[in-house]
Amino acid sequence: MEQLLRISRIIDTLNEWVGRLIYWLVLLMVLIGVWNVAGRYLGRSIGQNLTSNAFLESQWYLFDLVFLLGSAYALKHNEHVRVDIFQRKFSPKWRAMANLIGTLLFLIPFCLMVIYFSWETILNSWNIREISPDPGGLPRYPIKSIIVVSFVLLILQGISEAIKNLAIFRGCIAPQEEPHDSSL
């Protein structure tokens, strides 16, 4: 079990680093958004075009990165959406088992399906070097690749969570404190 927990810690560290990178991408996204708005109005007042489709699309692409790459980080920190109708009555040991079953039966198969069904579209995008149809737009094929990267990270984090939940169920580690329930 200790070897599995070591693998879990490695995965957690990877997704923690990705999450910290995302913090900076959020800041960059906001700055570009501010420039897009300010540049549009300032440009109108001086008669110059100070923004472009590339700036707009870069803001969208940054949002894509934050959303897609942030999913594994959110799972690591137990910040994903869940419906705890039954689980809140479970003991920590049985809550861990429910999480383990959910990860193995739903999360990982769903991620594998997304990768499988998006793979051909992503390869096609790379083959044709797909770019935005808008004038001055950005290439689309690199951002489409993030779909696979993000779901691989989510699978890895799911494996990490499965390992930790198995260890909790077996009594090898103590359960983590549950986040507060904001719905109460």
OpenMM code with the backbone's topology and positions (N, CA, C; nanometers):
from openmm import Vec3, app, unit

residues = "MET GLU GLN LEU LEU ARG ILE SER ARG ILE ILE ASP THR LEU ASN GLU TRP VAL GLY ARG LEU ILE TYR TRP LEU VAL LEU LEU MET VAL LEU ILE GLY VAL TRP ASN VAL ALA GLY ARG TYR LEU GLY ARG SER ILE GLY GLN ASN LEU THR SER ASN ALA PHE LEU GLU SER GLN TRP TYR LEU PHE ASP LEU VAL PHE LEU LEU GLY SER ALA TYR ALA LEU LYS HIS ASN GLU HIS VAL ARG VAL ASP ILE PHE GLN ARG LYS PHE SER PRO LYS TRP ARG ALA MET ALA ASN LEU ILE GLY THR LEU LEU PHE LEU ILE PRO PHE CYS LEU MET VAL ILE TYR PHE SER TRP GLU THR ILE LEU ASN SER TRP ASN ILE ARG GLU ILE SER PRO ASP PRO GLY GLY LEU PRO ARG TYR PRO ILE LYS SER ILE ILE VAL VAL SER PHE VAL LEU LEU ILE LEU GLN GLY ILE SER GLU ALA ILE LYS ASN LEU ALA ILE PHE ARG GLY CYS ILE ALA PRO GLN GLU GLU PRO HIS ASP SER SER LEU".split()
positions = [
    Vec3(0.0830, -0.1199, 0.0000),
    Vec3(0.0000, 0.0000, 0.0000),
    Vec3(0.0868, 0.1255, 0.0000),
    Vec3(0.2028, 0.1160, 0.0647),
    Vec3(0.2910, 0.2334, 0.0719),
    Vec3(0.3386, 0.2758, -0.0669),
    Vec3(0.3648, 0.1785, -0.1546),
    Vec3(0.4060, 0.2115, -0.2924),
    Vec3(0.2950, 0.2867, -0.3647),
    Vec3(0.1710, 0.2405, -0.3469),
    Vec3(0.0576, 0.3076, -0.4103),
    Vec3(0.0405, 0.4492, -0.3555),
    Vec3(0.0577, 0.4653, -0.2265),
    Vec3(0.0460, 0.5993, -0.1671),
    Vec3(0.1576, 0.6915, -0.2172),
    Vec3(0.2748, 0.6350, -0.2439),
    Vec3(0.3838, 0.7157, -0.3006),
    Vec3(0.3454, 0.7628, -0.4415),
    Vec3(0.2860, 0.6743, -0.5211),
    Vec3(0.2372, 0.7123, -0.6548),
    Vec3(0.1310, 0.8216, -0.6421),
    Vec3(0.0420, 0.8060, -0.5455),
    Vec3(-0.0625, 0.9063, -0.5221),
    Vec3(-0.0015, 1.0427, -0.4901),
    Vec3(0.1017, 1.0445, -0.4076),
    Vec3(0.1671, 1.1720, -0.3729),
    Vec3(0.2330, 1.2362, -0.4953),
    Vec3(0.2897, 1.1542, -0.5833),
    Vec3(0.3514, 1.2071, -0.7061),
    Vec3(0.2447, 1.2707, -0.7948),
    Vec3(0.1339, 1.2024, -0.8113),
    Vec3(0.0236, 1.2561, -0.8921),
    Vec3(-0.0297, 1.3842, -0.8290),
    Vec3(-0.0489, 1.3834, -0.6979),
    Vec3(-0.0963, 1.5031, -0.6278),
    Vec3(-0.0017, 1.6205, -0.6485),
    Vec3(0.1279, 1.5942, -0.6420),
    Vec3(0.2270, 1.7002, -0.6623),
    Vec3(0.2182, 1.7562, -0.8034),
    Vec3(0.2054, 1.6688, -0.9020),
    Vec3(0.1921, 1.7127, -1.0417),
    Vec3(0.0711, 1.8047, -1.0574),
    Vec3(-0.0432, 1.7608, -1.0083),
    Vec3(-0.1641, 1.8415, -1.0257),
    Vec3(-0.1636, 1.9667, -0.9390),
    Vec3(-0.0905, 1.9645, -0.8297),
    Vec3(-0.0746, 2.0861, -0.7494),
    Vec3(0.0055, 2.1906, -0.8275),
    Vec3(0.1113, 2.1451, -0.8960),
    Vec3(0.1906, 2.2374, -0.9781),
    Vec3(0.1083, 2.2935, -1.0935),
    Vec3(0.0298, 2.2079, -1.1576),
    Vec3(-0.0577, 2.2543, -1.2654),
    Vec3(-0.1562, 2.3573, -1.2105),
    Vec3(-0.2121, 2.3307, -1.0941),
    Vec3(-0.3057, 2.4249, -1.0313),
    Vec3(-0.2420, 2.5587, -1.0004),
    Vec3(-0.1183, 2.5567, -0.9559),
    Vec3(-0.0486, 2.6837, -0.9267),
    Vec3(-0.0195, 2.7620, -1.0546),
    Vec3(0.0092, 2.6909, -1.1618),
    Vec3(0.0256, 2.7570, -1.2921),
    Vec3(-0.1049, 2.8220, -1.3343),
    Vec3(-0.2143, 2.7554, -1.3071),
    Vec3(-0.3457, 2.8069, -1.3451),
    Vec3(-0.3753, 2.9395, -1.2752),
    Vec3(-0.3317, 2.9540, -1.1504),
    Vec3(-0.3507, 3.0821, -1.0814),
    Vec3(-0.2952, 3.1966, -1.1655),
    Vec3(-0.1769, 3.1752, -1.2229),
    Vec3(-0.1144, 3.2792, -1.3045),
    Vec3(-0.1878, 3.2972, -1.4366),
    Vec3(-0.2400, 3.1889, -1.4913),
    Vec3(-0.3159, 3.2004, -1.6156),
    Vec3(-0.4438, 3.2800, -1.5943),
    Vec3(-0.5044, 3.2662, -1.4760),
    Vec3(-0.6241, 3.3461, -1.4447),
    Vec3(-0.5880, 3.4933, -1.4440),
    Vec3(-0.4772, 3.5271, -1.3801),
    Vec3(-0.4339, 3.6663, -1.3775),
    Vec3(-0.4077, 3.7181, -1.5184),
    Vec3(-0.3384, 3.6402, -1.5985),
    Vec3(-0.3112, 3.6802, -1.7367),
    Vec3(-0.4409, 3.6961, -1.8155),
    Vec3(-0.5354, 3.6047, -1.7956),
    Vec3(-0.6635, 3.6117, -1.8646),
    Vec3(-0.7371, 3.7405, -1.8281),
    Vec3(-0.7361, 3.7765, -1.7006),
    Vec3(-0.8029, 3.8985, -1.6568),
    Vec3(-0.7341, 4.0209, -1.7167),
    Vec3(-0.6021, 4.0217, -1.7166),
    Vec3(-0.5293, 4.1353, -1.7742),
    Vec3(-0.5591, 4.1515, -1.9236),
    Vec3(-0.5624, 4.0414, -1.9954),
    Vec3(-0.5958, 4.0483, -2.1381),
    Vec3(-0.7396, 4.0952, -2.1552),
    Vec3(-0.8294, 4.0489, -2.0703),
    Vec3(-0.9688, 4.0937, -2.0765),
    Vec3(-0.9811, 4.2431, -2.0526),
    Vec3(-0.9072, 4.2929, -1.9544),
    Vec3(-0.9084, 4.4369, -1.9275),
    Vec3(-0.8541, 4.5130, -2.0483),
    Vec3(-0.7459, 4.4628, -2.1065),
    Vec3(-0.6905, 4.5282, -2.2243),
    Vec3(-0.7899, 4.5253, -2.3411),
    Vec3(-0.8598, 4.4145, -2.3586),
    Vec3(-0.9574, 4.4059, -2.4676),
    Vec3(-1.0659, 4.5120, -2.4531),
    Vec3(-1.1132, 4.5325, -2.3321),
    Vec3(-1.2175, 4.6333, -2.3098),
    Vec3(-1.1581, 4.7739, -2.3204),
    Vec3(-1.0499, 4.7976, -2.2473),
    Vec3(-0.9896, 4.9321, -2.2476),
    Vec3(-0.9391, 4.9681, -2.3872),
    Vec3(-0.8772, 4.8718, -2.4542),
    Vec3(-0.8237, 4.8982, -2.5874),
    Vec3(-0.9318, 4.9308, -2.6882),
    Vec3(-1.0462, 4.8668, -2.6747),
    Vec3(-1.1560, 4.8936, -2.7665),
    Vec3(-1.2042, 5.0384, -2.7507),
    Vec3(-1.2270, 5.0812, -2.6263),
    Vec3(-1.2784, 5.2168, -2.6040),
    Vec3(-1.1709, 5.3233, -2.6254),
    Vec3(-1.0495, 5.2955, -2.5801),
    Vec3(-0.9410, 5.3914, -2.6021),
    Vec3(-0.9109, 5.4031, -2.7516),
    Vec3(-0.9124, 5.2894, -2.8194),
    Vec3(-0.8868, 5.2899, -2.9635),
    Vec3(-0.9913, 5.3698, -3.0402),
    Vec3(-1.1164, 5.3572, -2.9995),
    Vec3(-1.2218, 5.4358, -3.0650),
    Vec3(-1.1987, 5.5852, -3.0452),
    Vec3(-1.1565, 5.6216, -2.9256),
    Vec3(-1.1403, 5.7648, -2.8975),
    Vec3(-1.0218, 5.8256, -2.9712),
    Vec3(-0.9199, 5.7458, -3.0024),
    Vec3(-0.8045, 5.8017, -3.0740),
    Vec3(-0.8006, 5.7599, -3.2212),
    Vec3(-0.9000, 5.6786, -3.2604),
    Vec3(-0.9080, 5.6399, -3.4011),
    Vec3(-0.8107, 5.5305, -3.4410),
    Vec3(-0.7647, 5.4517, -3.3479),
    Vec3(-0.6724, 5.3409, -3.3759),
    Vec3(-0.7324, 5.2099, -3.3259),
    Vec3(-0.6987, 5.1024, -3.3890),
    Vec3(-0.7413, 4.9710, -3.3437),
    Vec3(-0.6346, 4.9183, -3.2473),
    Vec3(-0.6656, 4.9136, -3.1177),
    Vec3(-0.5677, 4.8725, -3.0174),
    Vec3(-0.5851, 4.7278, -2.9713),
    Vec3(-0.6851, 4.6611, -3.0210),
    Vec3(-0.7057, 4.5208, -2.9861),
    Vec3(-0.7269, 4.4428, -3.1143),
    Vec3(-0.7339, 4.3116, -3.1028),
    Vec3(-0.7469, 4.2283, -3.2225),
    Vec3(-0.8188, 4.0991, -3.1874),
    Vec3(-0.8517, 4.0233, -3.2919),
    Vec3(-0.9112, 3.8924, -3.2705),
    Vec3(-0.8152, 3.8007, -3.1954),
    Vec3(-0.6855, 3.8169, -3.2183),
    Vec3(-0.5877, 3.7345, -3.1476),
    Vec3(-0.5952, 3.7591, -2.9967),
    Vec3(-0.6129, 3.8846, -2.9549),
    Vec3(-0.6272, 3.9140, -2.8116),
    Vec3(-0.7565, 3.8526, -2.7570),
    Vec3(-0.8645, 3.8650, -2.8321),
    Vec3(-0.9911, 3.8054, -2.7873),
    Vec3(-0.9805, 3.6537, -2.7764),
    Vec3(-0.9236, 3.5932, -2.8786),
    Vec3(-0.9111, 3.4476, -2.8767),
    Vec3(-0.8130, 3.4008, -2.7705),
    Vec3(-0.7081, 3.4770, -2.7448),
    Vec3(-0.6150, 3.4370, -2.6388),
    Vec3(-0.6849, 3.4376, -2.5037),
    Vec3(-0.7769, 3.5299, -2.4836),
    Vec3(-0.8548, 3.5313, -2.3596),
    Vec3(-0.9426, 3.4056, -2.3521),
    Vec3(-1.0042, 3.3677, -2.4619),
    Vec3(-1.0858, 3.2453, -2.4647),
    Vec3(-0.9994, 3.1221, -2.4400),
    Vec3(-0.8824, 3.1186, -2.5037),
    Vec3(-0.7938, 3.0028, -2.4886),
    Vec3(-0.7455, 2.9909, -2.3445),
    Vec3(-0.7168, 3.1033, -2.2817),
    Vec3(-0.6758, 3.0999, -2.1410),
    Vec3(-0.7897, 3.0484, -2.0535),
    Vec3(-0.9120, 3.0886, -2.0843),
    Vec3(-1.0261, 3.0353, -2.0101),
    Vec3(-1.0351, 2.8845, -2.0285),
    Vec3(-1.0155, 2.8386, -2.1526),
    Vec3(-1.0159, 2.6944, -2.1792),
    Vec3(-0.9111, 2.6236, -2.0938),
    Vec3(-0.7910, 2.6792, -2.0898),
    Vec3(-0.6836, 2.6188, -2.0110),
    Vec3(-0.7195, 2.6135, -1.8627),
    Vec3(-0.7730, 2.7236, -1.8115),
    Vec3(-0.8094, 2.7288, -1.6701),
    Vec3(-0.9164, 2.6247, -1.6394),
    Vec3(-1.0179, 2.6187, -1.7213),
    Vec3(-1.1283, 2.5254, -1.6975),
    Vec3(-1.0822, 2.3813, -1.7129),
    Vec3(-1.0165, 2.3500, -1.8234),
    Vec3(-0.9794, 2.2110, -1.8508),
    Vec3(-0.8694, 2.1610, -1.7572),
    Vec3(-0.7626, 2.2380, -1.7427),
    Vec3(-0.6530, 2.1925, -1.6583),
    Vec3(-0.6868, 2.2032, -1.5100),
    Vec3(-0.7818, 2.2885, -1.4771),
    Vec3(-0.8207, 2.3052, -1.3374),
    Vec3(-0.9071, 2.1929, -1.2842),
    Vec3(-0.9597, 2.1080, -1.3697),
    Vec3(-1.0497, 2.0023, -1.3225),
    Vec3(-0.9782, 1.9024, -1.2322),
    Vec3(-0.8579, 1.8627, -1.2668),
    Vec3(-0.7832, 1.7683, -1.1819),
    Vec3(-0.7444, 1.8343, -1.0498),
    Vec3(-0.7081, 1.9609, -1.0562),
    Vec3(-0.6736, 2.0358, -0.9346),
    Vec3(-0.7956, 2.0464, -0.8433),
    Vec3(-0.9122, 2.0716, -0.9022),
    Vec3(-1.0359, 2.0788, -0.8231),
    Vec3(-1.0677, 1.9437, -0.7603),
    Vec3(-1.0478, 1.8358, -0.8335),
    Vec3(-1.0717, 1.7030, -0.7782),
    Vec3(-0.9763, 1.6761, -0.6622),
    Vec3(-0.8510, 1.7138, -0.6785),
    Vec3(-0.7515, 1.6936, -0.5728),
    Vec3(-0.7938, 1.7630, -0.4437),
    Vec3(-0.8529, 1.8811, -0.4561),
    Vec3(-0.8924, 1.9603, -0.3390),
    Vec3(-1.0391, 1.9401, -0.3009),
    Vec3(-1.1009, 1.8357, -0.3588),
    Vec3(-1.2392, 1.8000, -0.3267),
    Vec3(-1.3340, 1.9186, -0.3484),
    Vec3(-1.3135, 1.9921, -0.4553),
    Vec3(-1.3942, 2.1099, -0.4867),
    Vec3(-1.4874, 2.0866, -0.6045),
    Vec3(-1.4974, 1.9644, -0.6504),
    Vec3(-1.5859, 1.9343, -0.7624),
    Vec3(-1.7301, 1.9230, -0.7122),
    Vec3(-1.8208, 1.9304, -0.8044),
    Vec3(-1.9624, 1.9237, -0.7698),
    Vec3(-1.9983, 1.7791, -0.7388),
    Vec3(-2.0706, 1.7610, -0.6311),
    Vec3(-2.1196, 1.6283, -0.5973),
    Vec3(-2.2534, 1.6427, -0.5269),
    Vec3(-2.3328, 1.5396, -0.5377),
    Vec3(-2.4630, 1.5367, -0.4725),
    Vec3(-2.4527, 1.4357, -0.3585),
    Vec3(-2.4501, 1.4841, -0.2381),
    Vec3(-2.4282, 1.3990, -0.1212),
    Vec3(-2.5595, 1.3655, -0.0513),
    Vec3(-2.6528, 1.3097, -0.1238),
    Vec3(-2.7808, 1.2735, -0.0640),
    Vec3(-2.7606, 1.1589, 0.0354),
    Vec3(-2.6836, 1.0590, -0.0057),
    Vec3(-2.6627, 0.9426, 0.0790),
    Vec3(-2.5314, 0.9506, 0.1565),
    Vec3(-2.4288, 1.0050, 0.0937),
    Vec3(-2.2951, 1.0001, 0.1519),
    Vec3(-2.2825, 1.0721, 0.2852),
    Vec3(-2.3565, 1.1774, 0.3063),
    Vec3(-2.3380, 1.2522, 0.4313),
    Vec3(-2.3754, 1.1691, 0.5532),
    Vec3(-2.4495, 1.0614, 0.5340),
    Vec3(-2.4850, 0.9732, 0.6455),
    Vec3(-2.3846, 0.8587, 0.6625),
    Vec3(-2.2933, 0.8445, 0.5688),
    Vec3(-2.1952, 0.7363, 0.5743),
    Vec3(-2.0849, 0.7697, 0.6729),
    Vec3(-2.0244, 0.6663, 0.7276),
    Vec3(-1.9027, 0.6842, 0.8077),
    Vec3(-1.7899, 0.7200, 0.7104),
    Vec3(-1.6799, 0.7774, 0.7612),
    Vec3(-1.5687, 0.8104, 0.6705),
    Vec3(-1.5186, 0.6894, 0.5912),
    Vec3(-1.5187, 0.5722, 0.6533),
    Vec3(-1.4732, 0.4514, 0.5852),
    Vec3(-1.5635, 0.4184, 0.4665),
    Vec3(-1.6937, 0.4247, 0.4841),
    Vec3(-1.7868, 0.3910, 0.3766),
    Vec3(-1.7997, 0.5049, 0.2758),
    Vec3(-1.7747, 0.6272, 0.3180),
    Vec3(-1.7695, 0.7391, 0.2232),
    Vec3(-1.6506, 0.7191, 0.1289),
    Vec3(-1.5381, 0.6732, 0.1842),
    Vec3(-1.4207, 0.6445, 0.1010),
    Vec3(-1.4526, 0.5342, -0.0001),
    Vec3(-1.5256, 0.4317, 0.0441),
    Vec3(-1.5627, 0.3235, -0.0482),
    Vec3(-1.6555, 0.3753, -0.1583),
    Vec3(-1.7508, 0.4596, -0.1226),
    Vec3(-1.8407, 0.5173, -0.2238),
    Vec3(-1.7621, 0.6016, -0.3236),
    Vec3(-1.6659, 0.6786, -0.2742),
    Vec3(-1.5822, 0.7597, -0.3639),
    Vec3(-1.4968, 0.6709, -0.4536),
    Vec3(-1.4442, 0.5635, -0.3981),
    Vec3(-1.3642, 0.4702, -0.4763),
    Vec3(-1.4477, 0.4084, -0.5882),
    Vec3(-1.5662, 0.3632, -0.5558),
    Vec3(-1.6551, 0.3034, -0.6565),
    Vec3(-1.6931, 0.4071, -0.7627),
    Vec3(-1.7266, 0.5285, -0.7191),
    Vec3(-1.7614, 0.6339, -0.8140),
    Vec3(-1.6472, 0.6674, -0.9079),
    Vec3(-1.5264, 0.6703, -0.8543),
    Vec3(-1.4084, 0.6986, -0.9373),
    Vec3(-1.3869, 0.5892, -1.0406),
    Vec3(-1.3961, 0.4650, -0.9958),
    Vec3(-1.3675, 0.3526, -1.0859),
    Vec3(-1.4798, 0.3268, -1.1870),
    Vec3(-1.6042, 0.3508, -1.1468),
    Vec3(-1.7169, 0.3210, -1.2364),
    Vec3(-1.7612, 0.4394, -1.3218),
    Vec3(-1.7359, 0.5613, -1.2751),
    Vec3(-1.7874, 0.6776, -1.3469),
    Vec3(-1.6780, 0.7721, -1.3961),
    Vec3(-1.5926, 0.8192, -1.3060),
    Vec3(-1.4944, 0.9215, -1.3437),
    Vec3(-1.3966, 0.8715, -1.4491),
    Vec3(-1.3282, 0.7631, -1.4202),
    Vec3(-1.2254, 0.7152, -1.5132),
    Vec3(-1.2860, 0.6685, -1.6460),
    Vec3(-1.3946, 0.5907, -1.6468),
    Vec3(-1.4539, 0.5560, -1.7776),
    Vec3(-1.5011, 0.6786, -1.8567),
    Vec3(-1.5584, 0.7787, -1.7876),
    Vec3(-1.6013, 0.8997, -1.8577),
    Vec3(-1.4815, 0.9693, -1.9223),
    Vec3(-1.3726, 0.9819, -1.8477),
    Vec3(-1.2530, 1.0469, -1.9021),
    Vec3(-1.1984, 0.9706, -2.0223),
    Vec3(-1.1969, 0.8391, -2.0128),
    Vec3(-1.1500, 0.7571, -2.1254),
    Vec3(-1.2392, 0.7748, -2.2482),
    Vec3(-1.3691, 0.7857, -2.2258),
    Vec3(-1.4615, 0.8081, -2.3387),
    Vec3(-1.4369, 0.9438, -2.4035),
    Vec3(-1.4156, 1.0469, -2.3233),
    Vec3(-1.3894, 1.1800, -2.3800),
    Vec3(-1.2622, 1.1761, -2.4641),
    Vec3(-1.1585, 1.1136, -2.4131),
    Vec3(-1.0329, 1.1040, -2.4893),
    Vec3(-1.0565, 1.0258, -2.6182),
    Vec3(-1.1238, 0.9141, -2.6083),
    Vec3(-1.1483, 0.8303, -2.7259),
    Vec3(-1.2267, 0.9059, -2.8333),
    Vec3(-1.3349, 0.9730, -2.7930),
    Vec3(-1.4202, 1.0383, -2.8917),
    Vec3(-1.3656, 1.1721, -2.9410),
    Vec3(-1.2716, 1.2309, -2.8709),
    Vec3(-1.2149, 1.3579, -2.9174),
    Vec3(-1.0840, 1.3380, -2.9938),
    Vec3(-1.0249, 1.2195, -2.9824),
    Vec3(-0.8937, 1.1945, -3.0402),
    Vec3(-0.8903, 1.2208, -3.1910),
    Vec3(-0.9863, 1.1703, -3.2652),
    Vec3(-0.9870, 1.1869, -3.4106),
    Vec3(-1.0009, 1.3337, -3.4496),
    Vec3(-1.0867, 1.4062, -3.3793),
    Vec3(-1.1048, 1.5486, -3.4075),
    Vec3(-0.9755, 1.6257, -3.3829),
    Vec3(-0.9070, 1.5923, -3.2764),
    Vec3(-0.7809, 1.6608, -3.2437),
    Vec3(-0.6744, 1.6278, -3.3484),
    Vec3(-0.6642, 1.5015, -3.3858),
    Vec3(-0.5664, 1.4638, -3.4893),
    Vec3(-0.5964, 1.5332, -3.6215),
    Vec3(-0.7234, 1.5398, -3.6582),
    Vec3(-0.7616, 1.6081, -3.7807),
    Vec3(-0.7236, 1.7561, -3.7738),
    Vec3(-0.7458, 1.8170, -3.6583),
    Vec3(-0.7097, 1.9578, -3.6400),
    Vec3(-0.5595, 1.9784, -3.6591),
    Vec3(-0.4784, 1.8854, -3.6067),
    Vec3(-0.3332, 1.8937, -3.6241),
    Vec3(-0.2940, 1.8692, -3.7700),
    Vec3(-0.3600, 1.7748, -3.8341),
    Vec3(-0.3262, 1.7421, -3.9733),
    Vec3(-0.3491, 1.8597, -4.0667),
    Vec3(-0.4548, 1.9346, -4.0434),
    Vec3(-0.4834, 2.0472, -4.1320),
    Vec3(-0.4309, 2.1794, -4.0759),
    Vec3(-0.3661, 2.1723, -3.9587),
    Vec3(-0.3153, 2.2928, -3.8907),
    Vec3(-0.4269, 2.3968, -3.8807),
    Vec3(-0.5378, 2.3519, -3.8197),
    Vec3(-0.6580, 2.4332, -3.8099),
    Vec3(-0.6297, 2.5674, -3.7430),
    Vec3(-0.6815, 2.6736, -3.8050),
    Vec3(-0.6715, 2.8071, -3.7469),
    Vec3(-0.8114, 2.8664, -3.7360),
    Vec3(-0.8199, 2.9710, -3.6618),
    Vec3(-0.9471, 3.0398, -3.6452),
    Vec3(-0.9926, 3.0961, -3.7792),
    Vec3(-1.1222, 3.0936, -3.8060),
    Vec3(-1.1710, 3.1535, -3.9304),
    Vec3(-1.1735, 3.3065, -3.9242),
    Vec3(-1.1550, 3.3628, -3.8060),
    Vec3(-1.1571, 3.5088, -3.7918),
    Vec3(-1.0249, 3.5693, -3.8372),
    Vec3(-1.0282, 3.6864, -3.8985),
    Vec3(-0.9042, 3.7508, -3.9412),
    Vec3(-0.8120, 3.7762, -3.8217),
    Vec3(-0.6867, 3.7364, -3.8364),
    Vec3(-0.5905, 3.7558, -3.7288),
    Vec3(-0.6086, 3.6598, -3.6128),
    Vec3(-0.6892, 3.5554, -3.6333),
    Vec3(-0.7158, 3.4589, -3.5269),
    Vec3(-0.5985, 3.3658, -3.5020),
    Vec3(-0.6077, 3.2902, -3.3965),
    Vec3(-0.5005, 3.2011, -3.3524),
    Vec3(-0.5199, 3.0593, -3.4047),
    Vec3(-0.4124, 2.9804, -3.4046),
    Vec3(-0.4267, 2.8389, -3.4392),
    Vec3(-0.5153, 2.7676, -3.3373),
    Vec3(-0.5969, 2.6756, -3.3839),
    Vec3(-0.6881, 2.6038, -3.2947),
    Vec3(-0.6325, 2.4683, -3.2500),
    Vec3(-0.5417, 2.4093, -3.3291),
    Vec3(-0.4986, 2.2736, -3.2976),
    Vec3(-0.4247, 2.2612, -3.1642),
    Vec3(-0.3444, 2.3575, -3.1207),
    Vec3(-0.2798, 2.3384, -2.9896),
    Vec3(-0.3800, 2.3384, -2.8735),
    Vec3(-0.4789, 2.4273, -2.8796),
    Vec3(-0.5741, 2.4346, -2.7686),
    Vec3(-0.6634, 2.3110, -2.7658),
    Vec3(-0.6919, 2.2550, -2.8824),
    Vec3(-0.7723, 2.1319, -2.8843),
    Vec3(-0.6977, 2.0157, -2.8195),
    Vec3(-0.5655, 2.0172, -2.8275),
    Vec3(-0.4849, 1.9121, -2.7654),
    Vec3(-0.4974, 1.9120, -2.6140),
    Vec3(-0.5317, 2.0256, -2.5575),
    Vec3(-0.5448, 2.0361, -2.4128),
    Vec3(-0.6609, 1.9497, -2.3625),
    Vec3(-0.7541, 1.9173, -2.4489),
    Vec3(-0.8631, 1.8277, -2.4083),
    Vec3(-0.8050, 1.6954, -2.3601),
    Vec3(-0.7170, 1.6376, -2.4392),
    Vec3(-0.6558, 1.5098, -2.4018),
    Vec3(-0.5692, 1.5271, -2.2773),
    Vec3(-0.4877, 1.6309, -2.2751),
    Vec3(-0.3996, 1.6544, -2.1601),
    Vec3(-0.4818, 1.6667, -2.0323),
    Vec3(-0.5892, 1.7447, -2.0378),
    Vec3(-0.6682, 1.7677, -1.9167),
    Vec3(-0.7360, 1.6403, -1.8676),
    Vec3(-0.7861, 1.5578, -1.9598),
    Vec3(-0.8519, 1.4361, -1.9162),
    Vec3(-0.7525, 1.3295, -1.8714),
    Vec3(-0.6310, 1.3322, -1.9236),
    Vec3(-0.5259, 1.2445, -1.8705),
    Vec3(-0.4923, 1.2869, -1.7275),
    Vec3(-0.4783, 1.4181, -1.7047),
    Vec3(-0.4535, 1.4657, -1.5681),
    Vec3(-0.5686, 1.4285, -1.4749),
    Vec3(-0.6903, 1.4371, -1.5249),
    Vec3(-0.8068, 1.4010, -1.4437),
    Vec3(-0.8081, 1.2505, -1.4130),
    Vec3(-0.7707, 1.1680, -1.5096),
    Vec3(-0.7590, 1.0239, -1.4842),
    Vec3(-0.6525, 0.9982, -1.3783),
    Vec3(-0.5375, 1.0622, -1.3946),
    Vec3(-0.4307, 1.0441, -1.2959),
    Vec3(-0.4772, 1.0843, -1.1565),
    Vec3(-0.5465, 1.1990, -1.1468),
    Vec3(-0.5945, 1.2418, -1.0161),
    Vec3(-0.7010, 1.1458, -0.9645),
    Vec3(-0.7822, 1.0923, -1.0536),
    Vec3(-0.8788, 0.9914, -1.0134),
    Vec3(-0.8099, 0.8684, -0.9566),
    Vec3(-0.6999, 0.8274, -1.0185),
    Vec3(-0.6218, 0.7148, -0.9662),
    Vec3(-0.5676, 0.7482, -0.8282),
    Vec3(-0.5158, 0.8691, -0.8135),
    Vec3(-0.4651, 0.9120, -0.6824),
    Vec3(-0.5748, 0.9090, -0.5771),
    Vec3(-0.6916, 0.9611, -0.6121),
    Vec3(-0.8034, 0.9625, -0.5169),
    Vec3(-0.8487, 0.8199, -0.4857),
    Vec3(-0.8482, 0.7322, -0.5859),
    Vec3(-0.8864, 0.5925, -0.5631),
    Vec3(-0.7890, 0.5259, -0.4653),
    Vec3(-0.6613, 0.5523, -0.4841),
    Vec3(-0.5603, 0.4962, -0.3926),
    Vec3(-0.5840, 0.5454, -0.2501),
    Vec3(-0.6051, 0.6765, -0.2360),
    Vec3(-0.6269, 0.7319, -0.1015),
    Vec3(-0.7551, 0.6787, -0.0396),
    Vec3(-0.8609, 0.6653, -0.1188),
    Vec3(-0.9866, 0.6121, -0.0655),
    Vec3(-0.9737, 0.4647, -0.0274),
    Vec3(-0.8992, 0.3876, -0.1048),
    Vec3(-0.8741, 0.2485, -0.0693),
    Vec3(-0.7958, 0.2417, 0.0620),
    Vec3(-0.6963, 0.3283, 0.0758),
    Vec3(-0.6163, 0.3312, 0.1991),
    Vec3(-0.7022, 0.3716, 0.3193),
    Vec3(-0.7934, 0.4646, 0.2995),
    Vec3(-0.8848, 0.5040, 0.4080),
    Vec3(-0.9748, 0.3863, 0.4440),
    Vec3(-1.0301, 0.3209, 0.3444),
    Vec3(-1.1203, 0.2076, 0.3690),
    Vec3(-1.0481, 0.0955, 0.4437),
    Vec3(-0.9234, 0.0719, 0.4068),
    Vec3(-0.8461, -0.0348, 0.4716),
    Vec3(-0.7867, 0.0079, 0.6055),
    Vec3(-0.8015, 0.1364, 0.6413),
    Vec3(-0.7503, 0.1844, 0.7691),
    Vec3(-0.6028, 0.2185, 0.7682),
    Vec3(-0.5441, 0.2328, 0.6502),
    Vec3(-0.4011, 0.2643, 0.6399),
    Vec3(-0.3730, 0.4124, 0.6627),
    Vec3(-0.4673, 0.4977, 0.6281),
    Vec3(-0.4544, 0.6418, 0.6524),
    Vec3(-0.5858, 0.6938, 0.7086),
    Vec3(-0.5761, 0.8055, 0.7774),
    Vec3(-0.6962, 0.8678, 0.8353),
    Vec3(-0.7712, 0.9429, 0.7265),
    Vec3(-0.9034, 0.9467, 0.7365),
    Vec3(-0.9811, 1.0237, 0.6371),
    Vec3(-0.9497, 1.1721, 0.6481),
    Vec3(-0.9521, 1.2383, 0.5333),
    Vec3(-0.9322, 1.3826, 0.5325),
    Vec3(-1.0598, 1.4493, 0.5783),
    Vec3(-1.0432, 1.5673, 0.6340),
    Vec3(-1.1608, 1.6427, 0.6785),
    Vec3(-1.2431, 1.6825, 0.5572),
    Vec3(-1.3719, 1.6629, 0.5678),
    Vec3(-1.4617, 1.6987, 0.4579),
    Vec3(-1.4759, 1.8502, 0.4492),
    Vec3(-1.4884, 1.9042, 0.3283),
    Vec3(-1.5107, 2.0483, 0.3156),
    Vec3(-1.6477, 2.0842, 0.3729),
    Vec3(-1.6608, 2.2089, 0.4107),
    Vec3(-1.7877, 2.2532, 0.4674),
    Vec3(-1.8986, 2.2434, 0.3644),
    Vec3(-2.0189, 2.2236, 0.4105),
    Vec3(-2.1340, 2.2131, 0.3212),
    Vec3(-2.1985, 2.3495, 0.3129),
    Vec3(-2.1817, 2.4154, 0.1990),
    Vec3(-2.2330, 2.5515, 0.1832),
    Vec3(-2.3839, 2.5531, 0.1585),
    Vec3(-2.4444, 2.4357, 0.1383),
    Vec3(-2.5880, 2.4335, 0.1098),
    Vec3(-2.6719, 2.4384, 0.2370),
    Vec3(-2.6095, 2.4221, 0.3526),
    Vec3(-2.6851, 2.4230, 0.4786),
    Vec3(-2.7070, 2.5618, 0.5289),
] * unit.nanometer
topology = app.Topology()
chain = topology.addChain("A")
for resn in residues:
    res = topology.addResidue(resn, chain)
    for name in ("N", "CA", "C"):
        topology.addAtom(name, app.Element.getBySymbol(name[0]), res)
